[in-house]
Amino acid sequence: MSAKHFINDPTHLVNTALRSIPHTNPSVSCDLENKIIYLKPGSSPQVSIISGGGSGHEPSFASFVGNGLLSGAVAGTIFASPSAEQVRRCILHRVEKEKGVLVVVMNYTGDVLNFGMAVEKARASGLEVDMVVVGDDAGVGRAKGGKVGRRGIAGTVLVQKIVGALAAKGASLKQVSDVAQLTANNIVSIGSSLSHVHVPGRTVAEAGEDELNESEVEIGMGIHNEPGSERKTTDLPGLVKTMLSHCLDAADKDRNFLNISPSDEVVLLVNNLGGVSVLELGGITNEVIEQLANDWKIKPVRILAGTFMTSLNGLGFSITLLKVANTGLGTSMLELLDAPAEANGWSAAIKSGTWKKSETASLQKEPSSTEEAQPSTLKLDPSLAKLAMTAALNRVIVAEPDITNYDTIVGDGDCGIGLKRGAEALLKMLDKSKKVDDALIFLQNIIQVVEITMDGTSGAIYAIFLNALAHGLRQNSPSSPEPITPAIWAKALESSLQSLSKYTPAQPGDRTLMDALYPFVTTLSKTGDIALSAKAAEDGAKGTRGMKASLGRTVYVGGEGWQGVPDPGAHGLAELLLGLSDGLSK
């Protein structure tokens, strides 16, 4: 693992790398404040394709922005997801929205939650937005992957290229989204590396990776230094044999994610993780091609070899296989893959005419948050709403020490502090804001505070759920002004749960806040009684004592103590709902 870099400041490194992209492709611009690379306005309207993730995977994703590929890419810090606010700004202010927006994201919790939160925020404002999550890594099998599923790695770039070309042809949002999902369903990948990578700005001691021995290779290592499935001493032919077996062996039930036969048309992508020489990657590519032909009777119809998705300067490579499927649109995946793309991270060259284009029109002015909060016909009593929310938030603040204590035992100790910070900020907002009798605007005011003040996984979950709730309320709004009823709240809450399930696999019984949220929503739907619903949430939270966790940091907690405490997120939510019930009963 080399710890030497030309640029050791990670913030400066990411910013300067992003600023370089418009210099090499004049069809794109850089919003440095939000770390967004986006296609300049002026092209024909089409479905916009947005992707992104942590920096360190270049040329993914920023250098794939260009005509025929991505419309926008959002970058986080090195190996960290961008925030939902960055993604929201990209969707709302940096790409064409007339024909809709498709977000393509890799299956990592932070990416799924933050991009998902932004998608729900955009939907709540009335935009047509869809999201497809790509999980193609066979390095981690079903047993270890569990509910989280396969990680997203280099196969994601094939999804992006195919749907980027389809969008450029004028396809609808549904068509583009369906083909993205079809492509993702027909991809399998695996990576291997001789070494972990070093993140600029960290000392070797801080990096703390369990370094591989000189003769070892790690099979299935992730693109963020995550451990793989095994370490072994082998040569290149033996390594490729193991990797292809993990992708293609139908007898391996733990990893048989995709059945590929010799009669199938297959696309092969051999991807450099950043630190392999071009010469050596050629030798690796040849070994993969020969083993596919000799051992699996597979002759790829397209072969791409190069640097598409890196792990900084990772001394490794990945293999991706795409089984070509019928799009049903009269345009094949191969045609879309072959279509030109004017992006400097792809192989197609930038056309000379693009360099000569004059500066295009300036960007549209960003609307203010008040302009984005569209009114509804759902009316509430502002005094009662403020009273109920104040009671709920104060109860959370009082419960913070218990929540923090529970989270210190089973997590990293920040759950109670995060909830208290959000509650205090909401109380300030309620004191300072004007009274509104519009239920949707009242909710959107809450959402804005939650998105700014609550971070981490719980903050993302709350924000996604509340944005989906706003969307559900709008869908259930009557044609003329009417008081909001428990039945309308219940319908909107049910749709919010469905939306939330797209971004987290958590269900009741997994020892998460879902153990309180689900009973609350289902009881409210059945009874319309807030007190009974809050009691159901409380019972659900208490029921997490002794429950084995399936998700979250509690999965990794060993030793004793966790059996005697409830899930802190579920307990915090139950306290909030009990306070809300108390406030409404006064």
Order of alpha helices (4+ residues) and beta strands (2+ residues): alpha-beta-beta-beta-beta-alpha-beta-alpha-beta-alpha-alpha-alpha-beta-alpha-beta-beta-alpha-beta-alpha-beta-beta-alpha-alpha-alpha-beta-alpha-alpha-alpha-alpha-beta-alpha-alpha-alpha-alpha
